Amino acid sequence: MAVMLHESSLADAADRLWEELPGHRVEILNGSIVVTPPPDGRHQVTLSWLIVACHEAGDRQAGLKTVGGIGL
């Protein structure tokens, strides 16, 4: 769905979207605004399972860190 905004700049349009869509990630990538919805419950459960599995596999001993909350 395309939305036409009459803002003075791309940054102003991104700021407005960020204010109007709490929880969404609003980014300017290659001159376009990209809006990503927040992760759902299934996503968070999967992430939790993955973090536990990495910990059990010895991520710290291998010098690795598992960090949730960073988009991949």
Beta strands, then each sheet from edge to edge (+ up, - down):
strand 1: 25-29
strand 2: 32-36
sheet 1: 1+ 2-
end
